[in-house]
Every structure is written in structure tokens, then in C-alpha cells.
Amino acid sequence: METKELLDGQVSRRGLIKSAAGIAGVAALTMGGLGFLSGAEASKKGSAVLPFPYKKFTAAEIKEAGNIAHDNWFKGFCSFAALSGGVEILRRKVGKPYTSFPMELTTFAHGGTSGWGCTCGTLIGAGVLATLCAGPKTGEAINNEVVNFYATEALPIFVPDHPRADLKTQSVSNSPLCHLSVGKWMKKEGVGFLSPQQMDRCGRVAADMCMKTLELLNLLADVYFEPKTKAPVFANEIPSQNNCTECHGPDIPKTSGKFGTGLDLLKGGH
């Protein structure tokens, strides 16, 4: 097993642990988590190496992360909230490099990316958290499960210690899109955008995504995480969903039908 494969996150945690005896000089197993390379080696490279060390969260810490995410929604909105719920506790549990990681880099993703109503920012923040803790490949697999959870579960689930409003309903979005998710919920709840109810709802959803990510990272640390969800990347010869007609009529853009002609460009890449 090559060092580059390990550092690129292209092997499973189970495969890595099985091979640990042969790569002792490359990877270091740490209590409750796993980190690649020493701080000195990382410094030589000029930056931190992914994944960052991870220590498992207790049930109480996952709930605390949910409360942090909920409360931080009112400071930096959805993406920042979902990321910060985990990172704030990891700064305490692990320290560096989390203490120097700029969580504010995700604030642009509020409102479905700068207010454009696209992918919910909670999923972007959750994806950054998963990638920091599990590396690019496994982090994406974890985030894929979180996206599926977001789209198929009745949300919000989390009840914060300090709610900003009383909520009556949950809704299933059947989509990772911000405007569909919050729009369906607002219609069911009977409230408008930027109402106290909508804002508290989005804070709770940020908590839900943060907590789900941490649950999956805990499974990874225990070597039990197995990807189950297949993203609908090529459902319509283009990355897309299968419920477009729920909102859109006959003018949905069609592809050329020239499917898959550039896949060879990905060799040696992502």
C-alpha cells in the first residue's frame, strides 16, 4: 500500500487498520481516532495534513455539538453553524490543528450559497467537518450519507436547550436544495421567511446535520462505517435529482446525450 494512497484517503479505515503493522512509519494510530504524520512532518510540508486527528464524541458531546450548532446559526448562519458544532469541541478535545482552522471560511454558504437557495449550507458545513476528520474520499462518502439523511428524514429533529421559537411541524424535503427544504417546511408551519420560527428551524437543522456527521465519524473511528447511499449523479446524464418536475415544468434543460465521453480525464484524479 503506497503512502500517497493513504494520504489521499483512498483506503477505508478498516483496510488501514488491517495494514497498520506494515505502515507503522507512515500512520500513527491515536487514542479514539487516527491522524496521519507527526506535527513536525506536517510542518515541513507547510500545512496541516488531512485528515486531522479525531477523537470520538460521547453522546453528551454530540448533544453539546448540536446546541453549539443551533446557537451559532444566529451568529454565522447554516454552514458555519453545522461546521462549528463539531470543530469547537474538537478544539477542546484535540487542540491543533483545529484551533487554527478558520471556521468562518464557510459563512458564504448561507441561504443555499450567498442567498441563492441552492444546496443547503448545513450540508456544506457538514461536508467540511467530515473532510477535516476523515480526509477527502471518506469525508465525501460520509457527507453523501448526510445528504441522503437531510433529504429523506422529517426535519428538524433536534430540540435545543435554548430554542428561539416554538415549532409545530416537521417536513421531508426530498431534496438537498435550500429553497425546497425551507419552503416546504414554511408552508407546512404557516410562517414566512426570516420569521423566528423559520430561523430557529434552520438552526435546528444545522444541529441535525452536525450531529449526524459526528455519529458517522464515530462509526468510522470504530471501523464500522460502511457507505450505503448511492448519489444520483448520472440519473439524467448529468448530476441531478429525479424530482425536478415537482417544481419545474417542461422546460427542464435536456442534455446532448453524449454521456460519459470525458470520464477518462478522471484517471489519477478524484
Secondary structure, DSSP 4 states (H G I P E B T S, - for coil): --HHHHHTT-S-HHHHHHTGGGGTTTEEEETTEEEES-HHHHHHHTS--SSPP--PPPHHHHHHHHHHHHHHHHHHHHHHHHHHHHHHHHHHHT-TTGGG--GGGGGGGTTTTTTS--B-HHHHHHHHHHHHHH-HHHHHHHHHHHHHHHHHS-B-----SS-SS-----B--SSSBHHHHHHHHHHHHT--TTSHHHHHHHHHHHHHHHHHHHHHHHHHHTT-----PPP-TTTTSSS--S-GGGT--TTPPPP-S-TTTTGGGGTT--
